[in-house]
Amino acid sequence: MSYSSFIMGVFGLYVAYYAINIVYDSFFRKEKKPEVQEEDVVLVNDEEETPQLVDDEDDGEKEGSEESKEDEEDQEESIVMQVEHQGIPFEELYMQGKSLFATVNL
C-alpha cells in the first residue's frame, strides 16, 4: 500500500465519521432542554448615582455649588501619585543602543 492511498483512506474515514455524526445529531438525537437556573445578583455599590448635565461653556465648574467643590477636593486628595522615575535620557539610550549593536555586522 502506498503512502498516498493510506492518507486517502484515513481522510475517507474522517469524512464518513463526521457525516454519520451530523446525520445522527440532525435526525436521531433527542434534544435536551437546558435547565434554567436563577442567579443571585449581588450589588456591590448600593449608592445611586444621579446624572449631571455637562455644559461646554461652563468648563465643569459651578459657582456656589458646595457639592462640586467637595467632589473636586476628594478627587485631588485621592489622586496623589509619586513619580519614581521619568525614564532614560535620549543620549544614554543612544549610547546603550550603540553598545548593544556594535557587534552586529550587516
LUMBAMAR-688569 format. One record per residue: residue in three letters; chain; x, z, y of N, C-alpha, C, O, CB in turn. Coordinates in steps of 0.05 Angstrom, whole numbers, always signed. Glycine has a CB too. Example, Ala and Ser with C-alpha at 12.3 -4.5 7.8 and 13.67 -1.06 7.14 Angstrom:
<sites>
SITE   resn   chain      n_X      n_Z      n_Y     ca_X     ca_Z     ca_Y      c_X      c_Z      c_Y      o_X      o_Z      o_Y     cb_X     cb_Z     cb_Y
SITE    Ala       A     +264     +156     -114     +246     +156      -90     +264     +156      -66     +285     +169      -66     +226     +181      -89
SITE    Ser       A     +257     +142      -45     +273     +143      -21     +258     +157       +1     +268     +161      +23     +282     +114      -12
</sites>
This chain:
<sites>
SITE   resn   chain      n_X      n_Z      n_Y     ca_X     ca_Z     ca_Y      c_X      c_Z      c_Y      o_X      o_Z      o_Y     cb_X     cb_Z     cb_Y
SITE    Met       A      +17       +0      -23       +0       +0       +0      +18       +0      +25      +36      +16      +27      -19      +25       +0
SITE    Ser       A      +13      -18      +43      +29      -19      +67      +20       +2      +87       -2      +13      +85      +29      -48      +79
SITE    Tyr       A      +37       +7     +107      +31      +27     +127       +7      +19     +144       -9      +37     +150      +56      +31     +145
SITE    Ser       A       +4       -6     +151      -19      -14     +168      -45      -11     +153      -65       -3     +166      -15      -43     +177
SITE    Ser       A      -46      -16     +127      -71      -13     +113      -78      +16     +110     -102      +23     +109      -70      -27      +85
SITE    Phe       A      -58      +34     +108      -63      +63     +107      -75      +72     +134      -95      +87     +134      -36      +78     +101
SITE    Ile       A      -64      +63     +156      -74      +71     +182     -102      +61     +186     -119      +75     +196      -55      +60     +205
SITE    Met       A     -108      +36     +177     -135      +25     +179     -155      +41     +162     -178      +44     +169     -135       -5     +171
SITE    Gly       A     -146      +50     +139     -163      +66     +121     -169      +93     +134     -192     +102     +133     -150      +71      +94
SITE    Val       A     -149     +106     +146     -154     +132     +159     -173     +128     +183     -191     +144     +188     -127     +144     +169
SITE    Phe       A     -169     +106     +198     -186     +100     +221     -215      +96     +212     -233     +105     +225     -175      +75     +236
SITE    Gly       A     -218      +82     +190     -245      +77     +179     -258     +103     +171     -282     +106     +175     -243      +58     +155
SITE    Leu       A     -243     +121     +159     -254     +147     +151     -263     +163     +175     -285     +175     +175     -234     +163     +135
SITE    Tyr       A     -247     +162     +197     -255     +176     +222     -281     +164     +233     -299     +179     +241     -233     +175     +242
SITE    Val       A     -283     +138     +234     -307     +125     +244     -331     +132     +228     -352     +138     +239     -303      +94     +245
SITE    Ala       A     -328     +132     +201     -350     +139     +184     -359     +168     +187     -383     +174     +188     -343     +133     +154
SITE    Tyr       A     -339     +186     +190     -345     +214     +193     -361     +219     +219     -381     +233     +218     -318     +230     +194
SITE    Tyr       A     -351     +208     +241     -365     +212     +266     -392     +198     +267     -411     +209     +279     -348     +202     +290
SITE    Ala       A     -395     +175     +254     -421     +162     +253     -441     +179     +237     -464     +181     +246     -418     +134     +240
SITE    Ile       A     -433     +190     +215     -450     +208     +200     -459     +232     +216     -482     +240     +215     -437     +216     +173
SITE    Asn       A     -440     +244     +230     -446     +268     +247     -466     +261     +269     -484     +277     +274     -421     +279     +259
SITE    Ile       A     -463     +238     +281     -481     +230     +303     -509     +226     +292     -529     +234     +303     -471     +205     +317
SITE    Val       A     -511     +212     +269     -537     +207     +257     -550     +233     +248     -574     +237     +252     -535     +188     +232
SITE    Tyr       A     -535     +251     +236     -545     +277     +227     -556     +293     +251     -578     +304     +251     -524     +293     +212
SITE    Asp       A     -539     +295     +273     -547     +310     +297     -571     +298     +310     -588     +312     +322     -524     +312     +316
SITE    Ser       A     -574     +272     +310     -596     +258     +323     -622     +261     +309     -643     +265     +321     -589     +229     +327
SITE    Phe       A     -622     +259     +282     -647     +257     +267     -654     +281     +250     -677     +289     +248     -647     +233     +251
SITE    Phe       A     -634     +293     +237     -640     +313     +216     -636     +342     +225     -648     +360     +213     -623     +308     +193
SITE    Arg       A     -621     +347     +244     -615     +375     +251     -638     +387     +268     -648     +374     +286     -588     +376     +268
SITE    Lys       A     -645     +411     +260     -666     +425     +275     -654     +438     +300     -633     +450     +299     -681     +446     +257
SITE    Glu       A     -668     +435     +321     -657     +444     +347     -662     +474     +350     -685     +483     +346     -670     +429     +371
SITE    Lys       A     -641     +489     +356     -644     +517     +361     -647     +522     +391     -633     +510     +407     -620     +533     +350
SITE    Lys       A     -667     +538     +398     -671     +543     +426     -654     +567     +433     -654     +588     +420     -701     +549     +432
SITE    Pro       A     -639     +565     +455     -622     +587     +463     -640     +611     +473     -660     +607     +486     -603     +579     +486
SITE    Glu       A     -631     +634     +466     -645     +658     +474     -640     +663     +504     -618     +662     +514     -637     +683     +457
SITE    Val       A     -662     +669     +518     -659     +675     +547     -652     +705     +550     -667     +722     +541     -686     +668     +562
SITE    Gln       A     -630     +709     +562     -621     +737     +567     -623     +743     +596     -614     +727     +613     -593     +742     +556
SITE    Glu       A     -634     +766     +603     -636     +774     +630     -609     +787     +638     -598     +803     +623     -660     +793     +636
SITE    Glu       A     -599     +779     +661     -574     +790     +671     -580     +811     +692     -597     +807     +709     -556     +768     +681
SITE    Asp       A     -564     +832     +692     -566     +852     +713     -551     +843     +737     -527     +835     +735     -557     +880     +703
SITE    Val       A     -563     +844     +760     -550     +837     +785     -541     +862     +799     -557     +880     +805     -569     +819     +803
SITE    Val       A     -515     +863     +804     -504     +887     +818     -495     +878     +846     -478     +860     +848     -481     +900     +802
SITE    Leu       A     -506     +890     +866     -498     +884     +893     -475     +902     +902     -477     +926     +901     -522     +886     +913
SITE    Val       A     -453     +889     +910     -430     +905     +918     -434     +915     +947     -427     +938     +953     -405     +888     +915
SITE    Asn       A     -444     +897     +964     -447     +904     +992     -477     +906     +998     -491     +886     +998     -433     +884    +1010
SITE    Asp       A     -487     +930    +1002     -515     +934    +1007     -522     +930    +1037     -546     +930    +1043     -524     +962     +998
SITE    Glu       A     -503     +927    +1054     -508     +924    +1082     -519     +896    +1088     -509     +876    +1077     -483     +929    +1099
SITE    Glu       A     -539     +894    +1104     -550     +868    +1112     -535     +858    +1137     -531     +873    +1156     -580     +870    +1116
SITE    Glu       A     -528     +833    +1136     -515     +821    +1159     -535     +805    +1175     -551     +790    +1163     -491     +804    +1151
SITE    Thr       A     -535     +807    +1201     -553     +792    +1218     -538     +768    +1229     -515     +772    +1238     -565     +810    +1240
SITE    Pro       A     -550     +745    +1230     -537     +722    +1242     -534     +725    +1272     -551     +736    +1285     -552     +696    +1235
SITE    Gln       A     -512     +715    +1282     -507     +716    +1311     -504     +688    +1322     -494     +670    +1309     -482     +733    +1317
SITE    Leu       A     -515     +685    +1346     -513     +659    +1360     -486     +656    +1372     -476     +673    +1386     -535     +657    +1381
SITE    Val       A     -473     +633    +1366     -446     +628    +1376     -449     +608    +1399     -462     +587    +1395     -427     +617    +1354
SITE    Asp       A     -438     +614    +1422     -440     +597    +1445     -413     +587    +1452     -394     +603    +1456     -453     +612    +1469
SITE    Asp       A     -409     +561    +1455     -383     +550    +1461     -373     +557    +1489     -349     +562    +1492     -383     +519    +1458
SITE    Glu       A     -391     +558    +1508     -383     +564    +1535     -375     +593    +1539     -360     +600    +1557     -405     +558    +1554
SITE    Asp       A     -385     +611    +1522     -380     +639    +1525     -354     +648    +1513     -345     +671    +1519     -403     +655    +1512
SITE    Asp       A     -341     +632    +1496     -316     +639    +1482     -319     +664    +1465     -299     +677    +1460     -294     +643    +1502
SITE    Gly       A     -343     +670    +1456     -347     +691    +1437     -347     +719    +1449     -350     +738    +1434     -326     +690    +1417
SITE    Glu       A     -345     +722    +1475     -345     +748    +1488     -371     +751    +1503     -379     +734    +1518     -321     +752    +1506
SITE    Lys       A     -384     +774    +1500     -408     +780    +1515     -402     +804    +1533     -391     +824    +1524     -432     +786    +1496
SITE    Glu       A     -410     +802    +1558     -405     +823    +1576     -426     +845    +1572     -450     +840    +1569     -406     +813    +1606
SITE    Gly       A     -417     +870    +1571     -435     +893    +1567     -443     +898    +1539     -460     +915    +1534     -459     +888    +1584
SITE    Ser       A     -433     +883    +1520     -441     +887    +1492     -421     +906    +1479     -398     +900    +1475     -441     +860    +1477
SITE    Glu       A     -431     +930    +1473     -414     +951    +1462     -407     +945    +1433     -385     +951    +1423     -427     +978    +1464
SITE    Glu       A     -426     +932    +1418     -421     +927    +1390     -398     +906    +1387     -381     +909    +1369     -446     +916    +1377
SITE    Ser       A     -398     +886    +1404     -378     +866    +1401     -350     +877    +1408     -330     +870    +1396     -384     +841    +1419
SITE    Lys       A     -349     +895    +1427     -324     +908    +1435     -314     +926    +1412     -290     +926    +1406     -327     +925    +1460
SITE    Glu       A     -332     +940    +1399     -324     +957    +1376     -314     +940    +1353     -295     +947    +1340     -347     +975    +1367
SITE    Asp       A     -328     +917    +1348     -320     +900    +1327     -292     +888    +1332     -276     +887    +1314     -340     +877    +1323
SITE    Glu       A     -287     +881    +1357     -261     +870    +1363     -239     +891    +1360     -217     +885    +1350     -260     +860    +1392
SITE    Glu       A     -245     +916    +1367     -225     +937    +1364     -220     +942    +1334     -197     +947    +1327     -235     +963    +1377
SITE    Asp       A     -241     +942    +1318     -238     +946    +1289     -221     +923    +1277     -204     +928    +1260     -265     +947    +1275
SITE    Gln       A     -226     +899    +1286     -210     +876    +1276     -181     +878    +1284     -163     +873    +1268     -222     +850    +1286
SITE    Glu       A     -176     +886    +1309     -149     +889    +1318     -134     +910    +1302     -110     +907    +1296     -148     +895    +1348
SITE    Glu       A     -148     +932    +1296     -135     +954    +1281     -130     +946    +1252     -110     +954    +1241     -152     +979    +1282
SITE    Ser       A     -148     +930    +1240     -145     +924    +1212     -126     +901    +1207     -117     +897    +1184     -172     +917    +1200
SITE    Ile       A     -118     +885    +1227     -101     +863    +1223      -73     +869    +1235      -63     +855    +1252     -112     +837    +1236
SITE    Val       A      -61     +890    +1225      -34     +897    +1233      -16     +890    +1210      -15     +903    +1190      -32     +928    +1241
SITE    Met       A       -1     +868    +1214      +17     +859    +1193      +45     +858    +1205      +50     +849    +1227       +9     +830    +1183
SITE    Gln       A      +64     +869    +1190      +91     +869    +1199     +106     +846    +1188     +105     +841    +1163     +105     +896    +1192
SITE    Val       A     +120     +831    +1205     +134     +807    +1196     +162     +817    +1186     +177     +830    +1201     +137     +787    +1219
SITE    Glu       A     +168     +810    +1161     +193     +819    +1150     +215     +798    +1152     +238     +805    +1156     +189     +826    +1120
SITE    His       A     +207     +772    +1151     +227     +752    +1151     +215     +727    +1163     +193     +719    +1157     +238     +746    +1123
SITE    Gln       A     +230     +714    +1181     +220     +690    +1194     +229     +664    +1181     +223     +643    +1192     +228     +690    +1223
SITE    Gly       A     +243     +665    +1160     +252     +641    +1146     +282     +638    +1150     +296     +657    +1158     +238     +617    +1157
SITE    Ile       A     +292     +614    +1145     +321     +609    +1147     +325     +589    +1170     +310     +570    +1173     +331     +597    +1119
SITE    Pro       A     +346     +594    +1186     +352     +575    +1208     +360     +548    +1196     +370     +546    +1174     +375     +586    +1225
SITE    Phe       A     +354     +526    +1211     +359     +499    +1202     +388     +494    +1195     +394     +481    +1175     +349     +480    +1223
SITE    Glu       A     +406     +504    +1212     +435     +499    +1207     +443     +511    +1180     +458     +499    +1165     +451     +511    +1230
SITE    Glu       A     +434     +535    +1174     +441     +548    +1149     +429     +533    +1125     +442     +530    +1105     +431     +578    +1149
SITE    Leu       A     +404     +524    +1128     +391     +508    +1107     +407     +482    +1103     +411     +474    +1080     +362     +502    +1115
SITE    Tyr       A     +415     +469    +1124     +430     +444    +1122     +457     +448    +1108     +464     +432    +1091     +435     +432    +1150
SITE    Met       A     +471     +470    +1114     +496     +476    +1101     +492     +482    +1072     +508     +474    +1055     +511     +499    +1116
SITE    Gln       A     +472     +497    +1065     +466     +503    +1037     +459     +478    +1021     +468     +475     +998     +444     +524    +1035
SITE    Gly       A     +444     +461    +1033     +437     +435    +1020     +462     +418    +1016     +464     +406     +995     +417     +420    +1037
SITE    Lys       A     +479     +417    +1035     +504     +402    +1033     +521     +413    +1010     +532     +397     +994     +520     +402    +1059
SITE    Ser       A     +523     +440    +1008     +540     +451     +987     +527     +447     +959     +541     +444     +940     +544     +481     +992
SITE    Leu       A     +500     +447     +958     +487     +443     +932     +491     +415     +922     +495     +411     +898     +458     +450     +934
SITE    Phe       A     +489     +395     +940     +490     +367     +931     +517     +354     +936     +519     +330     +937     +469     +352     +946
SITE    Ala       A     +538     +370     +940     +565     +360     +945     +576     +346     +920     +591     +327     +922     +584     +382     +954
SITE    Thr       A     +567     +355     +896     +578     +344     +871     +562     +320     +861     +569     +308     +841     +578     +365     +850
SITE    Val       A     +540     +312     +875     +523     +290     +867     +536     +264     +876     +542     +260     +900     +495     +293     +878
SITE    Asn       A     +541     +246     +857     +553     +220     +864     +532     +199     +860     +519     +197     +839     +577     +214     +846
SITE    Leu       A     +528     +182     +880     +509     +161     +878     +521     +135     +870     +507     +115     +868     +494     +158     +904
</sites>
